[in-house]
Amino acid sequence: MNLNDGNVDNKKIKKKNISFYHDYGYLIVPDLVPQEDIAALKKETVEIFRGNRGKIEGLLDVNNETDEEVLKKYVAIHFPHKISPLIKKFLSNKNITKVLSKIVSPNVKCMQSMLFVKAPGKAGQAWHQDEYYIPTRDKSLVGAWIAVDDATVENGCLWLIPGSNKPSYMRKRVDNTSDEYADENTIDVSDYKSNEIIPVEVKSGTVVFFNGYTLHSSLRNKTKDCFRTALVNHYMSAESMLPWDQDGKLPPTEDLRDIVMVAGVDPYDYKGTVDVNKPYLRPEVLKIIKGL
């Protein structure tokens, strides 16, 4: 395995990069999002959490707090694109969709956005697979993790296990005993050697693409003054239906049509779309409803 094949040079996706993604479950593309767009996203993040893009249940009143004081109250918001035109525009970012069209399908749809504001001291996410939460029929799920701030080991960058996307099955979850993670349970990764688990330290504007079966996590932000903000959007092939009920929050369905097409054509366009997912704040401690 050549880990360098997982890093894309000059934003040009080569055959070796595509092969690497399918073999090892991730791809890193530096400078994919221009800094002027990152600056706009930072400003929008503050507006969202100040309640200036719409009221969300759980948002606290803002008095004379600084932007940092406001952001420190939260962990993340799910579906911010539902209230933010800027973030909805990010779903279809041309640089991102060009990559998706090569590693997923010419036809791509987006079903979720998540805006993380991991403040100093905040715990990370335990080991997990995104496909556990968002089931696809063809295993095409991919997360596009946009680094808004520089992500380092100190402020809680991603960690992942190259090749853990194969074999493609859901790993058993166990009780979490580490205070590095906010979640109540995790995936036991003790059968992997320490050199098989890598930190993904990236600069602002980098996008990390990872498969829905790839094991990944993040540790606590141990800095005193550095946020680790990231916008994470989830995509899949438009050819596949999406049997996603949001862990029981929505009625059972064979194909959730609360989607945004970002590339190509929609084979199921005749079904129309719906608007059922609403923005909500991520809880400090994530409780998994599904069985272990």
FILUMBA-963465 format. One record per residue (C-alpha): residue in three letters; x, y, z. Coordinates in steps of 0.2 Angstrom, whole numbers, padded with zeros to 4 digits, always signed. Example, Ala and Ser with C-alpha at 12.3 -4.5 7.8 and 13.67 -1.06 7.14 Angstrom:
ala+0062-0022+0039 ser+0068-0005+0036 
This chain:
met+0000+0000+0000 asn+0006+0017-0005 leu-0003+0030+0006 asn+0003+0044-0005 asp-0009+0037-0018 gly-0023+0043-0007 asn-0017+0061-0009 val-0022+0070-0025 asp-0010+0082-0033 asn-0016+0098-0040 lys-0034+0093-0039 lys-0032+0081-0053 ile-0039+0064-0050 lys-0029+0050-0058 lys-0033+0032-0061 lys-0022+0027-0046 asn-0032+0039-0035 ile-0048+0031-0040 ser-0041+0014-0037 phe-0034+0019-0020 tyr-0051+0025-0015 his-0060+0009-0019 asp-0046-0001-0011 tyr-0043+0009+0004 gly-0059+0018+0007 tyr-0053+0037+0007 leu-0045+0051-0004 ile-0038+0067+0002 val-0039+0082-0010 pro-0029+0098-0003 asp-0035+0115-0008 leu-0051+0109-0016 val-0061+0123-0008 pro-0054+0141-0011 gln-0050+0151+0004 glu-0063+0164+0000 asp-0076+0151+0001 ile-0070+0145+0017 ala-0070+0162+0024 ala-0088+0164+0019 leu-0092+0147+0027 lys-0084+0153+0043 lys-0095+0168+0044 glu-0111+0158+0039 thr-0107+0146+0053 val-0108+0160+0066 glu-0124+0166+0058 ile-0132+0149+0060 phe-0128+0146+0078 arg-0133+0164+0082 gly-0150+0160+0076 asn-0149+0172+0061 arg-0154+0158+0048 gly-0169+0152+0057 lys-0174+0146+0074 ile-0169+0128+0078 glu-0175+0119+0094 gly-0162+0120+0107 leu-0153+0135+0101 leu-0149+0147+0116 asp-0153+0165+0116 val-0138+0176+0112 asn-0135+0191+0123 asn-0118+0200+0122 glu-0108+0184+0119 thr-0093+0184+0107 asp-0094+0173+0092 glu-0082+0161+0100 glu-0093+0160+0116 val-0108+0156+0105 leu-0100+0142+0096 lys-0093+0134+0112 lys-0111+0130+0117 tyr-0113+0118+0103 val-0106+0102+0094 ala-0114+0102+0077 ile-0130+0104+0068 his-0137+0092+0056 phe-0145+0097+0039 pro-0139+0116+0040 his-0142+0116+0021 lys-0161+0117+0025 ile-0159+0134+0032 ser-0143+0141+0024 pro-0143+0145+0005 leu-0124+0146+0006 ile-0122+0128+0013 lys-0135+0121+0001 lys-0124+0129-0013 phe-0109+0119-0006 leu-0118+0103-0009 ser-0116+0105-0027 asn-0098+0113-0026 lys-0091+0109-0044 asn-0074+0104-0037 ile-0082+0092-0025 thr-0094+0084-0038 lys-0081+0082-0050 val-0072+0070-0038 leu-0088+0061-0033 ser-0092+0058-0052 lys-0076+0049-0053 ile-0076+0039-0037 val-0095+0036-0035 ser-0105+0038-0051 pro-0109+0050-0065 asn-0125+0052-0056 val-0124+0058-0038 lys-0137+0064-0025 cys-0134+0071-0008 met-0145+0067+0007 gln-0137+0075+0022 ser-0126+0090+0028 met-0118+0091+0045 leu-0109+0106+0052 phe-0096+0102+0066 val-0089+0116+0078 lys-0078+0106+0089 ala-0073+0119+0102 pro-0058+0117+0114 gly-0061+0103+0126 lys-0075+0095+0116 ala-0075+0076+0115 gly-0074+0067+0098 gln-0084+0054+0089 ala-0081+0036+0093 trp-0076+0023+0079 his-0090+0021+0067 gln-0096+0018+0049 asp-0107+0030+0041 glu-0117+0016+0032 tyr-0123+0011+0049 tyr-0133+0026+0050 ile-0137+0030+0031 pro-0140+0013+0022 thr-0138+0012+0003 arg-0142-0002-0008 asp-0126-0002-0018 lys-0113+0003-0004 ser-0110+0019-0013 leu-0111+0031+0002 val-0097+0043+0003 gly-0094+0057+0015 ala-0085+0073+0009 trp-0077+0081+0024 ile-0073+0099+0021 ala-0059+0106+0033 val-0065+0124+0038 asp-0051+0125+0050 asp-0034+0117+0050 ala-0037+0099+0057 thr-0023+0093+0068 val-0020+0079+0081 glu-0021+0092+0095 asn-0038+0099+0090 gly-0046+0083+0086 cys-0043+0078+0067 leu-0051+0063+0059 trp-0043+0046+0062 leu-0046+0032+0050 ile-0041+0014+0045 pro-0036+0012+0027 gly-0044-0003+0019 ser-0057-0005+0033 asn-0070-0003+0020 lys-0066-0021+0015 pro-0075-0032+0018 ser-0091-0022+0017 tyr-0101-0027+0032 met-0107-0018+0048 arg-0095-0021+0063 lys-0101-0025+0080 arg-0103-0010+0092 val-0097-0011+0110 asp-0099+0000+0125 asn-0087+0015+0125 thr-0075+0017+0140 ser-0064+0031+0133 asp-0067+0049+0138 glu-0060+0054+0121 tyr-0077+0051+0114 ala-0094+0058+0117 asp-0103+0042+0111 glu-0110+0029+0122 asn-0103+0015+0111 thr-0090+0012+0098 ile-0082-0001+0087 asp-0068-0011+0094 val-0053-0008+0083 ser-0041-0017+0095 asp-0037-0030+0081 tyr-0029-0017+0071 lys-0010-0013+0074 ser-0006+0005+0079 asn+0002+0009+0063 glu-0013+0004+0053 ile-0023+0018+0061 ile-0019+0035+0054 pro-0022+0053+0059 val-0029+0064+0045 glu-0021+0081+0048 val-0026+0093+0034 lys-0026+0111+0030 ser-0041+0122+0029 gly-0049+0120+0011 thr-0044+0101+0010 val-0058+0089+0007 val-0057+0071+0013 phe-0068+0059+0004 phe-0072+0042+0013 asn-0082+0027+0010 gly-0098+0023+0020 tyr-0089+0007+0027 thr-0072+0015+0031 leu-0069+0015+0050 his-0066+0033+0056 ser-0066+0043+0072 ser-0060+0059+0080 leu-0052+0062+0097 arg-0055+0076+0110 asn-0050+0094+0105 lys-0035+0096+0118 thr-0031+0114+0113 lys-0036+0129+0123 asp-0040+0141+0109 cys-0042+0131+0092 phe-0059+0126+0085 arg-0060+0112+0073 thr-0074+0117+0061 ala-0079+0105+0047 leu-0094+0104+0035 val-0097+0086+0031 asn-0109+0081+0017 his-0115+0064+0012 tyr-0118+0058-0005 met-0122+0042-0015 ser-0126+0036-0032 ala-0142+0042-0039 glu-0145+0024-0046 ser-0148+0017-0029 met-0163+0020-0019 leu-0161+0026-0001 pro-0171+0016+0013 trp-0167+0028+0026 asp-0179+0032+0041 gln-0167+0042+0051 asp-0166+0029+0065 gly-0185+0028+0066 lys-0187+0047+0066 leu-0196+0046+0049 pro-0209+0033+0043 pro-0201+0017+0035 thr-0197+0020+0017 glu-0189+0010+0003 asp-0183+0027-0005 leu-0181+0043+0005 arg-0183+0057-0008 asp-0177+0071+0003 ile-0162+0073-0008 val-0152+0086-0019 met-0146+0080-0036 val-0128+0087-0038 ala-0122+0078-0054 gly-0129+0069-0069 val-0147+0063-0070 asp-0160+0056-0057 pro-0167+0039-0063 tyr-0181+0041-0050 asp-0185+0059-0055 tyr-0203+0053-0058 lys-0205+0051-0039 gly-0203+0069-0036 thr-0194+0075-0020 val-0200+0078-0002 asp-0194+0090+0012 val-0196+0080+0028 asn-0179+0082+0037 lys-0177+0097+0048 pro-0161+0105+0055 tyr-0157+0099+0073 leu-0143+0101+0085 arg-0132+0086+0088 pro-0132+0081+0107 glu-0116+0081+0117 val-0118+0062+0120 leu-0124+0052+0105 lys-0135+0038+0110 ile-0137+0024+0097 ile-0155+0019+0095 lys-0151+0003+0085 gly-0145-0013+0094 leu-0127-0016+0097 
